[in-house]
């Protein structure tokens, strides 16, 4: 005999889409909706969650009166101009399933200049950015260096420039001398020897910077990285030494790390990885530097100066978050489906049952990634918890149910189990708990609403002390 929590399941759990209006990146949008109580007792919502950080709520639990509803707000915020999908999940101790709704929201950039990147990722985004960066004026090396030293990097308009690696400043009204006392040179962040000093790469100011002559030679053509041992040179935070793999690398001072990352992202997207200078390890370092040293006012002023001179901009200064939508700046990464699994709830507690009575729970499996989530098996570690059925696949942006039956076989016991869900993303586990006592196999179902009923003439007729409704 089945026990409580046996109400008509699918009739009361009909998910719907909550579609937020298109919003501007880095601004918070919101939408409200109602959570209905399908029972005739108080509904205790014990958990509210989403699966992605772009969507969130500001409540963790609340109550809904019998046959009533409660208003809930969901919020959305992102720095990317793309569309996001998610679920909002409500867990309750009165229901044998979570309440689930779909979420969808789109953000766009406030500046129309980068509207061409809307919704693009990986190779499509790289092609669009390359086309954007390539519309410019190519200048010769002398003209470019003159503009850089005399105008673009003269931030205070006092004919003073600063070495990006050490902070040493010199006075100059044009291209400085590499000899003392000025001893200032031009740093090609992407080493020009890798592209044979060819144009237009050599004169593209997006990756050129003033650099002390000695320090410029110290950097040489070494990869950028974190120096952790065997330091052979150090000045003002910049250093040369070995990284954790004993490779010789150059580490720039903190205030220039992000500038290096963004100018190399620009170079690799606009041109190519000449000579194989960039590799996966160095790119990981640059991605970290892009986050740790964010774009500041000085970098924006420099970007505007470069645009005024060579008529193009670096997307990674205007929108440094774009790199997060590109898997690799120097190679083509195939688009591979990547399903992502989650479940609700991760801890299920069944009501107390008599021996051999049964109760069901519907555990939800979510796929919030891309491509099909293939379910290989769902197994229970205890015979008292039976996997009645489970999906073999969950399409992207969808959810499906695993039906679990609890049947105690001993009196006055606490039963525990774990169901393991093997799939093509990652193995996950849901914990189960159930109880038994010596009551007979009949239980009150005051919280249950009839799914379907009809009224007939009372029987027997005339009315007696017993009345049958059928």
C-alpha positions as CSV (number, residue, x, y, z in Angstrom):
1,X,0.0,0.0,0.0
2,X,1.3,3.4,-0.8
3,X,1.6,6.1,1.7
4,X,1.5,9.9,1.8
5,X,3.2,12.0,-0.9
6,X,1.4,9.9,-3.4
7,X,-0.6,12.8,-5.0
8,X,-0.9,13.0,-8.8
9,X,2.6,14.2,-9.6
10,X,2.7,15.5,-13.1
11,X,-0.7,17.2,-12.8
12,X,0.7,19.6,-10.2
13,X,4.2,20.2,-11.6
14,X,3.9,22.0,-14.9
15,X,7.1,24.2,-15.4
16,X,6.9,27.4,-17.3
17,X,9.4,29.9,-18.7
18,X,10.3,33.1,-16.8
19,X,11.6,35.3,-19.6
20,X,13.4,38.4,-18.3
21,X,13.5,41.4,-20.6
22,X,16.8,42.2,-22.5
23,X,19.0,44.1,-20.1
24,X,22.3,46.0,-20.3
25,X,25.5,44.3,-19.2
26,X,26.6,44.9,-15.6
27,X,23.1,46.0,-14.6
28,X,20.7,43.9,-12.6
29,X,17.4,42.9,-14.1
30,X,14.6,41.2,-12.2
31,X,11.2,39.5,-12.7
32,X,8.6,38.2,-10.4
33,X,6.3,35.2,-10.5
34,X,4.2,33.1,-8.2
35,X,4.9,29.8,-6.5
36,X,1.6,28.0,-5.9
37,X,0.8,25.6,-3.1
38,X,-1.0,22.6,-4.7
39,X,-1.9,21.1,-1.3
40,X,-4.4,21.9,1.5
41,X,-1.7,22.3,4.2
42,X,1.1,24.8,4.7
43,X,3.9,24.4,2.1
44,X,7.3,24.9,3.5
45,X,9.9,25.9,0.8
46,X,13.2,24.9,2.4
47,X,15.5,25.7,-0.5
48,X,15.6,28.0,-3.5
49,X,18.4,27.9,-6.0
50,X,19.6,28.4,-9.5
51,X,22.4,26.5,-11.3
52,X,24.4,29.4,-12.9
53,X,25.8,32.5,-11.2
54,X,24.0,34.9,-13.7
55,X,20.6,34.1,-12.1
56,X,20.0,34.5,-8.4
57,X,17.4,35.1,-5.7
58,X,17.5,36.8,-2.4
59,X,15.4,34.3,-0.5
60,X,16.4,30.9,0.7
61,X,13.2,29.7,2.3
62,X,9.6,30.8,2.8
63,X,6.1,29.4,3.4
64,X,3.0,29.3,1.2
65,X,-0.5,29.0,2.8
66,X,-2.8,26.1,1.7
67,X,-4.2,26.5,-1.8
68,X,-2.5,29.9,-2.0
69,X,0.6,31.4,-3.8
70,X,3.6,33.5,-2.9
71,X,5.4,36.0,-5.0
72,X,9.1,35.4,-5.7
73,X,11.7,37.6,-7.4
74,X,14.5,36.3,-9.6
75,X,17.5,38.5,-10.6
76,X,19.9,38.4,-13.5
77,X,23.2,40.1,-14.0
78,X,26.2,39.5,-16.4
79,X,29.1,41.2,-18.0
80,X,28.6,39.3,-21.3
81,X,26.3,40.2,-24.2
82,X,24.8,36.8,-24.7
83,X,21.7,34.8,-23.8
84,X,21.6,32.6,-20.7
85,X,19.4,29.7,-19.7
86,X,18.8,28.3,-16.3
87,X,16.3,26.7,-13.8
88,X,14.9,28.0,-10.6
89,X,14.3,25.2,-8.2
90,X,12.2,25.0,-5.1
91,X,12.4,22.1,-2.6
92,X,9.7,21.4,-0.1
93,X,9.2,18.8,2.7
94,X,5.5,18.5,1.7
95,X,6.0,17.4,-1.9
96,X,7.6,14.4,-3.4
97,X,9.2,16.5,-6.2
98,X,10.9,19.9,-6.5
99,X,9.0,22.8,-8.1
100,X,10.9,23.8,-11.2
101,X,10.7,26.7,-13.7
102,X,12.8,27.6,-16.7
103,X,14.8,30.9,-16.8
104,X,15.9,32.8,-19.9
105,X,17.6,36.3,-20.1
106,X,19.7,38.2,-22.6
107,X,22.1,41.1,-22.0
108,X,23.5,43.5,-24.5
109,X,26.4,46.0,-24.4
110,X,25.5,49.6,-23.8
111,X,27.9,50.7,-26.6
112,X,26.7,50.0,-30.1
113,X,30.3,49.7,-31.3
114,X,30.5,46.1,-30.1
115,X,27.0,45.0,-31.0
116,X,28.5,42.8,-33.7
117,X,29.7,40.5,-30.9
118,X,26.2,39.7,-29.6
119,X,25.9,36.0,-28.8
120,X,29.2,35.1,-30.5
121,X,31.8,32.7,-29.0
122,X,35.0,31.0,-30.0
123,X,35.9,31.0,-33.7
124,X,32.9,33.1,-34.7
125,X,33.9,35.7,-32.2
126,X,37.5,35.6,-33.1
127,X,36.7,36.2,-36.8
128,X,34.4,39.1,-36.0
129,X,37.0,40.7,-33.7
130,X,39.8,40.2,-36.3
131,X,37.7,42.0,-38.9
132,X,37.0,44.8,-36.4
133,X,40.6,45.3,-35.4
134,X,41.9,45.1,-39.0
135,X,40.2,48.3,-40.1
136,X,42.9,50.8,-39.3
137,X,45.7,53.1,-40.6
138,X,49.1,51.4,-40.9
139,X,52.0,53.8,-40.1
140,X,55.7,53.3,-40.4
141,X,57.9,52.4,-37.4
142,X,59.4,55.9,-36.9
143,X,56.0,57.6,-37.1
144,X,54.5,55.2,-34.7
145,X,57.3,55.4,-32.1
146,X,57.2,59.2,-32.3
147,X,53.5,59.2,-31.6
148,X,53.9,56.8,-28.7
149,X,56.8,58.6,-27.0
150,X,55.7,62.2,-27.6
151,X,51.9,61.9,-27.2
152,X,50.3,58.5,-26.4
153,X,52.5,57.6,-23.4
154,X,53.0,61.1,-22.2
155,X,50.1,60.9,-19.9
156,X,50.7,64.1,-18.0
157,X,51.6,66.2,-21.0
158,X,54.9,67.1,-19.5
159,X,57.2,65.3,-22.0
160,X,57.9,62.5,-19.5
161,X,57.6,58.8,-20.2
162,X,57.8,55.8,-17.9
163,X,59.3,52.4,-18.3
164,X,56.4,49.9,-18.0
165,X,58.5,47.3,-16.2
166,X,60.3,49.4,-13.6
167,X,58.6,52.8,-13.4
168,X,61.8,54.7,-14.3
169,X,60.9,58.1,-15.9
170,X,62.8,60.1,-18.5
171,X,62.2,63.5,-20.1
172,X,61.9,63.4,-23.9
173,X,60.1,65.3,-26.7
174,X,60.4,62.6,-29.2
175,X,62.0,59.2,-29.7
176,X,64.5,58.9,-26.8
177,X,68.0,57.6,-27.1
178,X,68.9,54.0,-26.1
179,X,72.1,55.4,-24.7
180,X,72.6,57.1,-21.3
181,X,71.3,59.2,-19.8
182,X,67.9,58.4,-21.4
183,X,68.5,54.7,-22.0
184,X,65.0,54.1,-23.2
185,X,63.8,51.7,-25.9
186,X,60.6,50.3,-27.4
187,X,59.2,47.0,-25.9
188,X,57.5,44.8,-28.4
189,X,55.3,42.7,-26.1
190,X,55.0,40.1,-28.8
191,X,58.7,39.8,-29.7
192,X,59.4,41.2,-33.1
193,X,61.9,38.5,-33.9
194,X,59.1,36.0,-34.1
195,X,57.6,37.9,-37.1
196,X,60.9,39.0,-38.6
197,X,60.2,42.7,-37.8
198,X,57.6,42.7,-40.5
199,X,54.9,45.4,-40.8
200,X,52.2,46.2,-39.8
201,X,52.9,44.1,-36.6
202,X,56.1,46.0,-35.8
203,X,54.5,49.4,-35.8
204,X,51.2,48.5,-34.1
205,X,51.2,50.5,-30.9
206,X,48.7,48.3,-29.2
207,X,51.6,46.1,-28.2
208,X,54.4,48.7,-28.1
209,X,55.5,50.3,-24.8
210,X,58.3,52.5,-23.5
211,X,60.9,50.3,-21.7
212,X,64.2,50.9,-20.1
213,X,67.0,49.7,-22.5
214,X,68.6,47.4,-19.9
215,X,65.3,46.0,-18.7
216,X,64.1,45.5,-22.3
217,X,67.1,43.4,-22.9
218,X,66.5,41.4,-19.7
219,X,63.0,40.5,-20.9
220,X,64.5,39.4,-24.3
221,X,62.1,37.0,-26.0
222,X,61.1,35.0,-22.8
223,X,57.6,33.9,-22.1
224,X,55.6,35.7,-19.5
225,X,55.0,33.8,-16.3
226,X,55.3,33.6,-12.6
227,X,58.8,33.6,-11.3
228,X,59.1,31.3,-8.2
229,X,62.9,30.4,-8.1
230,X,66.4,31.2,-9.3
231,X,65.8,35.0,-9.7
232,X,68.6,36.4,-11.9
233,X,67.2,40.0,-12.1
234,X,64.6,42.0,-10.2
235,X,63.6,45.6,-10.3
236,X,60.5,47.4,-9.0
237,X,58.4,44.2,-9.0
238,X,59.5,42.9,-12.4
239,X,61.8,39.8,-12.3
240,X,63.5,37.2,-14.4
241,X,63.8,33.6,-13.2
242,X,62.3,30.2,-13.3
243,X,58.6,29.2,-13.0
244,X,57.3,26.1,-11.3
245,X,58.4,23.9,-14.2
246,X,61.9,25.4,-14.1
247,X,61.3,27.3,-17.4
248,X,62.9,30.8,-17.6
249,X,60.1,33.3,-17.7
250,X,59.7,37.1,-17.3
251,X,57.2,38.4,-14.7
252,X,56.1,42.0,-15.1
253,X,55.3,44.2,-12.1
254,X,51.7,44.0,-11.0
255,X,50.4,47.2,-12.5
256,X,51.4,46.1,-16.0
257,X,50.4,42.5,-16.0
258,X,46.9,43.1,-17.3
259,X,48.1,45.5,-20.0
260,X,50.4,42.7,-21.3
261,X,47.6,40.2,-21.3
262,X,45.2,42.4,-23.2
263,X,47.7,43.6,-25.8
264,X,48.7,40.0,-26.5
265,X,45.1,38.9,-26.9
266,X,44.7,41.7,-29.4
267,X,47.8,40.7,-31.3
268,X,47.0,37.1,-31.5
269,X,43.4,37.7,-32.6
270,X,44.3,40.4,-35.2
271,X,47.4,38.7,-36.6
272,X,48.5,35.2,-35.6
273,X,50.8,33.2,-33.4
274,X,54.0,33.9,-35.2
275,X,56.8,31.5,-34.4
276,X,54.7,29.6,-31.9
277,X,55.4,32.2,-29.2
278,X,52.1,31.6,-27.4
279,X,51.3,28.3,-25.8
280,X,48.6,27.0,-23.5
281,X,50.7,27.6,-20.3
282,X,51.5,31.2,-21.1
283,X,47.9,31.9,-22.1
284,X,46.7,30.6,-18.7
285,X,49.0,33.1,-17.0
286,X,47.8,35.9,-19.2
287,X,44.1,35.1,-18.5
288,X,45.0,35.3,-14.8
289,X,46.7,38.6,-15.2
290,X,43.8,40.0,-17.2
291,X,41.6,39.4,-14.0
292,X,44.1,40.5,-11.4
293,X,45.1,43.8,-13.1
294,X,42.0,45.2,-14.5
295,X,41.7,48.1,-17.0
296,X,42.3,51.4,-15.3
297,X,41.9,55.0,-16.4
298,X,45.5,55.3,-17.7
299,X,45.0,52.2,-20.0
300,X,41.7,53.8,-21.3
301,X,43.5,57.1,-22.0
302,X,46.2,55.2,-23.9
303,X,43.5,53.3,-25.9
304,X,41.9,56.5,-27.0
305,X,45.3,57.9,-28.0
306,X,46.0,54.8,-30.1
307,X,42.6,55.1,-31.8
308,X,43.3,58.8,-32.6
309,X,46.6,57.8,-34.2
310,X,46.0,54.5,-36.0
311,X,42.2,54.4,-36.1
312,X,41.4,51.1,-34.4
313,X,40.7,49.9,-30.9
314,X,41.5,46.8,-28.9
315,X,38.3,45.0,-27.9
316,X,40.1,43.5,-24.9
317,X,40.6,47.0,-23.4
318,X,37.0,48.0,-24.0
319,X,35.6,44.6,-23.0
320,X,38.3,42.5,-21.3
321,X,35.6,39.9,-20.5
322,X,35.5,38.9,-24.2
323,X,38.5,36.6,-23.6
324,X,36.3,34.4,-21.4
325,X,34.3,33.5,-24.5
326,X,37.4,32.3,-26.5
327,X,38.9,29.0,-25.6
328,X,42.2,29.7,-27.3
329,X,43.7,32.8,-28.9
330,X,46.3,30.9,-30.9
331,X,44.6,27.7,-32.1
332,X,41.2,26.4,-33.3
333,X,39.4,24.5,-30.6
334,X,36.6,22.3,-32.0
335,X,33.1,23.0,-30.6
336,X,32.5,20.0,-28.4
337,X,29.3,19.4,-26.5
338,X,29.7,19.7,-22.8
339,X,26.7,18.6,-20.8
340,X,26.6,19.7,-17.1
341,X,24.6,17.8,-14.6
342,X,22.9,18.7,-11.3
343,X,20.2,17.2,-9.2
344,X,17.4,18.3,-6.9
345,X,17.3,17.5,-4.1
346,X,20.7,16.1,-3.1
347,X,19.2,14.8,0.2
348,X,15.8,13.1,0.2
349,X,13.9,12.1,3.4
350,X,10.9,9.8,3.1
351,X,8.1,9.8,5.6
352,X,7.7,7.0,8.2
353,X,6.1,3.9,6.7
354,X,4.9,0.6,7.9
355,X,6.7,-2.5,6.8
356,X,6.2,-3.2,3.1
357,X,4.3,0.1,2.5
358,X,5.8,2.2,-0.2
359,X,6.4,5.9,-1.0
360,X,7.8,7.5,-4.1
361,X,10.1,10.4,-4.7
362,X,10.9,12.1,-8.0
363,X,14.5,13.3,-8.1
364,X,15.1,15.8,-10.8
365,X,18.2,15.6,-13.1
366,X,19.2,18.8,-14.9
367,X,21.4,19.4,-17.9
368,X,22.5,23.0,-17.9
369,X,25.3,22.5,-20.4
370,X,25.4,21.8,-24.1
371,X,24.6,18.6,-25.9
372,X,22.9,15.5,-24.5
373,X,23.5,14.4,-21.0
374,X,23.6,10.6,-21.3
375,X,22.6,8.7,-18.2
376,X,24.5,5.4,-18.1
377,X,23.0,4.0,-14.9
378,X,21.3,5.0,-11.7
379,X,22.0,2.6,-8.8
380,X,20.9,2.4,-5.1
381,X,23.2,1.2,-2.4
382,X,20.3,-0.2,-0.3
383,X,17.6,-2.7,-1.3
384,X,15.0,-0.7,0.6
385,X,15.3,2.1,-2.0
386,X,14.4,0.9,-5.5
387,X,15.1,2.8,-8.7
388,X,11.8,2.4,-10.6
389,X,12.9,4.3,-13.7
390,X,15.3,6.9,-14.9
391,X,16.0,8.7,-18.2
392,X,18.7,7.5,-20.5
393,X,19.3,11.1,-21.8
394,X,18.5,14.6,-20.7
395,X,18.6,17.2,-23.6
396,X,20.5,20.4,-23.1
397,X,18.6,23.0,-21.0
398,X,16.1,20.4,-19.9
399,X,15.4,18.2,-16.8
400,X,14.1,14.7,-16.3
401,X,13.1,12.6,-13.3
402,X,14.4,9.6,-11.5
403,X,11.6,7.7,-9.7
404,X,12.8,6.3,-6.4
405,X,10.6,3.9,-4.3
406,X,11.1,3.4,-0.6
407,X,9.9,0.1,0.9
408,X,11.0,-0.7,4.5
409,X,11.3,-4.4,5.4
410,X,11.9,-4.1,9.1
411,X,10.1,-2.4,12.0
412,X,11.3,0.7,13.8
413,X,14.4,1.2,11.7
414,X,16.2,4.1,10.0
415,X,17.2,3.3,6.5
416,X,19.9,5.1,4.5
417,X,21.1,4.8,1.0
418,X,22.9,6.7,-1.8
419,X,21.9,6.6,-5.4
420,X,24.8,7.0,-7.8
421,X,24.1,8.6,-11.2
422,X,26.7,7.7,-13.7
423,X,26.7,9.9,-16.8
424,X,28.9,11.6,-19.4
425,X,29.6,14.7,-17.3
426,X,30.4,13.7,-13.7
427,X,29.3,11.1,-11.2
428,X,26.8,12.6,-8.7
429,X,25.3,11.1,-5.6
430,X,21.9,11.7,-3.9
431,X,21.5,10.7,-0.3
432,X,18.3,8.9,0.8
433,X,16.8,8.5,4.3
434,X,13.6,6.6,5.3
435,X,12.0,5.4,8.5
436,X,9.7,2.5,9.6
437,X,7.4,1.8,12.5
438,X,4.7,-0.6,13.4
439,X,1.6,1.3,12.2
440,X,-0.7,-0.3,9.8
441,X,-0.4,0.5,6.2
442,X,-3.0,3.3,6.1
443,X,-2.1,6.9,6.5
444,X,-3.9,10.2,6.5
445,X,-3.6,12.2,3.4
446,X,-4.9,15.6,4.4
447,X,-2.3,17.3,2.4
448,X,-3.4,15.5,-0.8
449,X,-5.7,17.1,-3.4
450,X,-7.9,14.8,-5.5
451,X,-6.7,14.7,-9.0
452,X,-10.0,13.7,-10.6
453,X,-13.4,13.2,-9.0
454,X,-17.2,13.2,-9.8
455,X,-20.3,13.4,-7.6
456,X,-23.1,10.8,-7.8
457,X,-26.4,10.4,-6.0
458,X,-25.7,9.5,-2.4
459,X,-25.8,5.8,-1.6
460,X,-27.5,4.1,0.1
461,X,-30.6,6.2,-0.2
462,X,-32.3,7.3,2.0
463,X,-29.3,8.7,3.9
464,X,-27.9,6.6,6.7
465,X,-25.1,7.0,9.2
466,X,-22.7,5.8,6.6
467,X,-22.4,7.8,3.4
468,X,-20.5,6.7,0.3
469,X,-19.2,9.3,-2.1
470,X,-18.3,7.8,-5.4
